[in-house]
Amino acid sequence: MTGPAATDPWDARDAGDPSGRLTVGERVVVRYRLPQGSEAGATDVLGMLRSRDEQDLVVDSPFGQVRIPRRDVVAAKDVPPPPARSGPAHTRIGIADLELLMAKGWVATEQSGLGSWLLRSAPRFTGRANSALPVGDPTLPLERAVDFVENWYRQRDQKPMFQVPGPVGFDPADDEVGAHLLSRGYAAGVGQSRGEHVRVMTAPLAALPALTEQSPPVTGDARLQPEWLMAYGESRTTVPGITERVLTGSRGQLFMSVRDEGSGRLAGIARMAIHPGWAGIFGLWVHPEHRRGGIATALVSAVAMAAKDNNMPSVYLQVSGDNTGAIAFWEELGFSRHHDYTYLAPADA
Ligand SMILES: CC(C)(COP(=O)(O)OP(=O)(O)OC[C@H]1O[C@@H](n2cnc3c(N)ncnc32)[C@H](O)[C@@H]1OP(=O)(O)O)[C@@H](O)C(=O)NCCC(=O)NCCS
């Protein structure tokens, strides 16, 4: 791969102060010195970083809230969500945790929380960025939580839409939120032909093919270039001003591309989102004239290379259940289905 290396964004900040690398709201591990005279010299705490000011970090740990003077921090980093089951890292993450992680890879222009539910708006650009993600506890009874979401979208002149995740092939009627929405006159499968679910697929980094001498050269750029955006616009409808903000809205992202030497134009693109322990692939597209020539494989190999450099052992993506060609491609590369989601919106929307 040519171009700038994928820098690990939380390693680049505040080089002298490890606590400066942490992200508020993320799961973190912090090693810090104990007061003089303590039996152990230092200890570790694992939990969610609640806040950070000039002096202290506050971490919500399973044993309560811990306030740590920043000058005592020896080492610190963001870490992936905890495992929900046994197995390799790309399968053991829970559905809600992976959904919340993926939401950080595709950040809407306006976001709000309702407990752990996420409300997102990015006018007319993608279902994901214009839907509520109802995972975890909304801190209100379900009916009132849905009222709240409907009102939030009404205030923005938008129809409410919910992105409801569940196990592979799930029936939304078997999901608590899904069943409630159906009882309120919502329909499932909105925006997908034949009402297919969207598949969330994951793979271990180790399974992905490496770049070879035969691979077309891939360029990686931390900035969104107009040329990349133009190619992206060939693959889907974009909304000037909104699309750019969503594409660049994550904490870290890389824009990969392969150039067609003949025409000089980009023949294939992909966007990589960077998370603790995970890489996400978005917007993979190869110009129809250049398909089945290994360009998409090279783009994914370049993502894998950047993920390896940044210590991200797992990779995720989302693909519409009716996109049979792309599903065959991802399966060929070693991805398997982690879970599904579907959109529910009022039937008259
Ligand atoms: C899916 C897509 C990215 C594949 O790009 P590509 O450059 O043609 O893929 P590759 O040449 O690297 O394919 C590698 C292998 O994947 C499989 N594959 C790729 N496209 C396939 C298809 N349409 N049907 C079945 N298998 C396919 C094949 O096994 C292929 O190897 P082969 O050509 O030797 O048989 C391309 O078809 C595309 O841009 N589609 C539209 C956008 C899209 O759906 N993106 C994915 C969103 S999740």
The ligand as an SDF file (V2000), in Angstrom:
LIG
                    3D

 48 50  0  0  0  0  0  0  0  0999 V2000
  -18.7640   -6.5160   -4.4370 C   0  0  0  0  0  0  0  0  0  0  0  0
  -17.6630   -5.8000   -5.2330 C   0  0  0  0  0  0  0  0  0  0  0  0
  -17.0400   -4.7390   -4.3350 C   0  0  0  0  0  0  0  0  0  0  0  0
  -16.6040   -6.8470   -5.6380 C   0  0  0  0  0  0  0  0  0  0  0  0
  -15.5310   -6.1700   -6.2910 O   0  0  0  0  0  0  0  0  0  0  0  0
  -14.5140   -6.9450   -7.2910 P   0  0  0  0  0  0  0  0  0  0  0  0
  -13.3330   -6.0720   -7.4780 O   0  0  0  0  0  0  0  0  0  0  0  0
  -15.2650   -7.3660   -8.4750 O   0  0  0  0  0  0  0  0  0  0  0  0
  -14.1260   -8.2140   -6.3970 O   0  0  0  0  0  0  0  0  0  0  0  0
  -12.8650   -9.1860   -6.6240 P   0  0  0  0  0  0  0  0  0  0  0  0
  -12.4870   -9.1960   -8.0640 O   0  0  0  0  0  0  0  0  0  0  0  0
  -11.8090   -8.8110   -5.6630 O   0  0  0  0  0  0  0  0  0  0  0  0
  -13.5430  -10.5830   -6.2330 O   0  0  0  0  0  0  0  0  0  0  0  0
  -12.8780  -11.5870   -5.4660 C   0  0  0  0  0  0  0  0  0  0  0  0
  -13.7580  -12.8240   -5.3970 C   0  0  0  0  0  0  0  0  0  0  0  0
  -14.9970  -12.5210   -4.7080 O   0  0  0  0  0  0  0  0  0  0  0  0
  -16.0640  -13.2680   -5.3230 C   0  0  0  0  0  0  0  0  0  0  0  0
  -16.9980  -12.3320   -5.9780 N   0  0  0  0  0  0  0  0  0  0  0  0
  -16.7980  -11.0290   -6.2730 C   0  0  0  0  0  0  0  0  0  0  0  0
  -17.9000  -10.5050   -6.8480 N   0  0  0  0  0  0  0  0  0  0  0  0
  -18.8060  -11.5030   -6.9290 C   0  0  0  0  0  0  0  0  0  0  0  0
  -20.1370  -11.5800   -7.4400 C   0  0  0  0  0  0  0  0  0  0  0  0
  -20.7760  -10.5050   -7.9710 N   0  0  0  0  0  0  0  0  0  0  0  0
  -20.7860  -12.7570   -7.3800 N   0  0  0  0  0  0  0  0  0  0  0  0
  -20.1780  -13.8470   -6.8340 C   0  0  0  0  0  0  0  0  0  0  0  0
  -18.9150  -13.8380   -6.3290 N   0  0  0  0  0  0  0  0  0  0  0  0
  -18.2410  -12.6770   -6.3790 C   0  0  0  0  0  0  0  0  0  0  0  0
  -15.4220  -14.1670   -6.3500 C   0  0  0  0  0  0  0  0  0  0  0  0
  -15.0500  -15.3770   -5.6880 O   0  0  0  0  0  0  0  0  0  0  0  0
  -14.1930  -13.3560   -6.7440 C   0  0  0  0  0  0  0  0  0  0  0  0
  -13.1640  -14.1740   -7.2800 O   0  0  0  0  0  0  0  0  0  0  0  0
  -13.2240  -14.5550   -8.8510 P   0  0  0  0  0  0  0  0  0  0  0  0
  -13.4680  -13.3020   -9.6160 O   0  0  0  0  0  0  0  0  0  0  0  0
  -11.8510  -15.1370   -9.0720 O   0  0  0  0  0  0  0  0  0  0  0  0
  -14.3220  -15.5420   -9.0190 O   0  0  0  0  0  0  0  0  0  0  0  0
  -18.2240   -5.1420   -6.5400 C   0  0  0  0  0  0  0  0  0  0  0  0
  -19.0170   -6.0880   -7.2070 O   0  0  0  0  0  0  0  0  0  0  0  0
  -19.0430   -3.8900   -6.3030 C   0  0  0  0  0  0  0  0  0  0  0  0
  -18.5170   -2.7820   -6.2920 O   0  0  0  0  0  0  0  0  0  0  0  0
  -20.3810   -4.0290   -6.1530 N   0  0  0  0  0  0  0  0  0  0  0  0
  -21.2640   -2.8910   -5.9440 C   0  0  0  0  0  0  0  0  0  0  0  0
  -21.0350   -2.2210   -4.5880 C   0  0  0  0  0  0  0  0  0  0  0  0
  -21.1910   -3.2000   -3.4510 C   0  0  0  0  0  0  0  0  0  0  0  0
  -22.1030   -4.0240   -3.4250 O   0  0  0  0  0  0  0  0  0  0  0  0
  -20.2970   -3.0790   -2.4520 N   0  0  0  0  0  0  0  0  0  0  0  0
  -20.2930   -3.9090   -1.2600 C   0  0  0  0  0  0  0  0  0  0  0  0
  -21.0830   -3.2420   -0.2200 C   0  0  0  0  0  0  0  0  0  0  0  0
  -21.0960   -4.1700    1.3130 S   0  0  0  0  0  0  0  0  0  0  0  0
  1  2  1  0
  2  3  1  0
  2  4  1  0
  2 36  1  0
  4  5  1  0
  5  6  1  0
  6  7  2  0
  6  8  1  0
  6  9  1  0
  9 10  1  0
 10 11  2  0
 10 12  1  0
 10 13  1  0
 13 14  1  0
 14 15  1  0
 15 16  1  0
 15 30  1  0
 16 17  1  0
 17 18  1  0
 17 28  1  0
 18 19  1  0
 18 27  1  0
 19 20  2  0
 20 21  1  0
 21 22  1  0
 21 27  2  0
 22 23  1  0
 22 24  2  0
 24 25  1  0
 25 26  2  0
 26 27  1  0
 28 29  1  0
 28 30  1  0
 30 31  1  0
 31 32  1  0
 32 33  2  0
 32 34  1  0
 32 35  1  0
 36 37  1  0
 36 38  1  0
 38 39  2  0
 38 40  1  0
 40 41  1  0
 41 42  1  0
 42 43  1  0
 43 44  2  0
 43 45  1  0
 45 46  1  0
 46 47  1  0
 47 48  1  0
M  END
$$$$
